[in-house]
Amino acid sequence: MKTQQTLVIIKPDGLVKSLTGNILTALSEAKLIIVGAKVVRVQKNLAEIHYKKLKKEKSKVFKQAVKYLTGEFHTRRVMALVYQGKGAVRKIRKICGSTNPEKANPTTIRGKYGRINSKTNVFENVVHTSGSVAEAKKEIKLWFKPEELVKTVGNL
């Protein structure tokens, strides 16, 4: 297995519910290292680029997802993290679970803390994780400048 990097975003509902510590503890089970972390006030253009593939699929889902990520329903900030290690994408996705909180295994982050908001019809699934190595590379470049990531040597 190759060393990879993957993006994790603790979404506004995760921050407003004070789940950051619980989420970071769960993610630590992956035995990966954090090489980037920051709190971001998400602007509409960043959210629109991030959810670009949803725009093609369903415009209502796209609009709600943008509102959700920019904090219209909760707080106007997220925590963005880059994890690095062998099999990072797969390991993180397994810990986070299905994007639909109702279908997520109850032992995963989304299974424990996610919900479908009946008012907004949005999956409040607490975290975003990259779906593939290629997606991770694009997303990390979108959310982080190269100088914001720590270069690692070996297991440090």
C-alpha positions in Angstrom: 0.0 0.0 0.0 1.3 3.4 -1.0 1.5 6.5 1.3 -1.4 8.8 0.5 -2.8 12.0 1.7 -6.6 12.6 2.2 -8.7 15.5 3.1 -11.1 15.5 6.1 -13.4 18.4 6.8 -15.2 18.6 10.1 -18.4 20.3 8.9 -20.3 23.1 10.6 -22.6 20.8 12.5 -19.6 18.9 13.9 -18.2 22.1 15.2 -21.4 23.5 16.6 -22.1 20.3 18.4 -18.6 20.3 19.9 -17.7 16.9 18.3 -14.2 17.9 17.1 -12.5 16.0 19.9 -14.6 12.9 19.4 -14.0 12.9 15.7 -10.3 13.4 16.0 -10.1 10.5 18.5 -12.0 8.2 16.2 -9.8 9.2 13.2 -6.7 8.5 15.3 -7.6 4.8 15.0 -6.4 4.9 11.4 -2.8 5.3 12.7 -2.1 8.2 10.2 -0.4 11.5 10.8 -1.9 14.9 10.4 0.2 17.1 8.0 -2.2 20.0 7.7 -5.0 21.5 9.9 -6.8 24.8 10.0 -10.2 26.4 10.8 -11.7 27.9 7.7 -14.6 30.3 7.3 -16.0 28.8 4.1 -16.9 31.3 1.4 -19.6 30.5 -1.2 -17.1 30.2 -4.1 -15.0 27.6 -2.2 -18.1 25.6 -1.3 -19.3 25.7 -5.0 -16.0 24.5 -6.3 -15.8 21.8 -3.6 -19.3 20.5 -4.5 -19.0 21.0 -8.3 -19.9 17.4 -9.1 -23.2 17.8 -7.3 -24.1 20.7 -9.5 -24.2 18.5 -12.5 -26.3 15.9 -10.7 -29.1 17.8 -8.8 -29.2 21.5 -8.5 -31.3 21.5 -5.3 -28.9 19.1 -3.6 -26.0 21.3 -4.8 -27.6 24.5 -3.4 -28.4 22.9 0.0 -24.9 21.4 0.2 -23.3 24.8 -0.4 -25.6 26.4 2.2 -24.6 23.7 4.7 -20.9 24.0 4.1 -20.9 27.8 4.2 -22.6 27.6 7.6 -26.1 28.9 6.8 -27.6 26.3 9.0 -25.1 26.2 11.9 -21.8 28.0 12.3 -19.7 29.7 9.5 -16.6 27.6 10.0 -15.2 24.2 9.4 -12.0 22.4 10.4 -10.0 21.1 7.4 -7.3 18.4 7.9 -4.9 16.5 5.8 -4.1 13.0 6.9 -1.1 11.1 5.5 -0.1 7.4 5.6 -0.5 4.1 3.9 -4.0 3.6 2.6 -5.1 6.9 4.0 -8.2 7.4 1.8 -9.6 3.9 2.5 -8.8 3.9 6.2 -10.5 7.3 6.8 -13.5 6.5 4.7 -14.0 3.3 6.7 -13.9 5.1 10.0 -16.3 7.9 8.8 -18.9 5.5 7.2 -21.5 6.1 4.5 -22.3 9.7 3.5 -26.0 9.0 4.3 -26.1 8.9 8.1 -29.2 6.6 8.1 -27.2 4.0 6.1 -23.9 4.5 8.0 -22.8 1.7 10.4 -23.7 3.0 13.9 -20.1 2.6 15.0 -18.8 5.0 12.4 -18.5 8.8 12.8 -21.5 9.5 10.5 -23.5 6.7 12.1 -22.9 8.1 15.6 -23.3 11.8 15.0 -24.9 12.4 11.6 -28.6 13.0 10.8 -30.9 14.0 8.0 -32.3 17.4 8.8 -36.0 17.3 7.9 -36.3 21.1 7.6 -33.4 21.6 5.1 -33.4 18.0 3.7 -29.6 18.0 4.0 -27.5 15.1 5.2 -25.8 16.6 8.2 -23.1 14.0 8.1 -20.6 15.8 10.3 -17.5 15.1 8.1 -16.3 15.2 4.5 -13.7 12.7 3.4 -12.1 12.4 0.0 -13.5 9.5 -2.1 -10.4 8.5 -4.0 -6.7 9.3 -4.2 -7.3 11.5 -7.3 -10.1 13.4 -5.5 -7.9 13.8 -2.5 -5.2 15.5 -4.5 -7.7 18.0 -6.1 -9.4 18.7 -2.8 -6.1 19.2 -0.8 -5.0 21.7 -3.4 -8.3 23.5 -3.2 -8.3 23.8 0.6 -4.5 24.1 1.4 -1.6 26.0 0.0 1.6 23.8 -0.3 3.3 25.7 2.5 0.5 24.9 4.9 1.3 21.2 4.8 4.1 19.8 6.9 6.7 17.7 5.0 7.3 14.4 6.7 10.2 12.1 6.9 9.6 8.4 7.7 7.1 8.1 10.5 7.5 11.6 11.9 
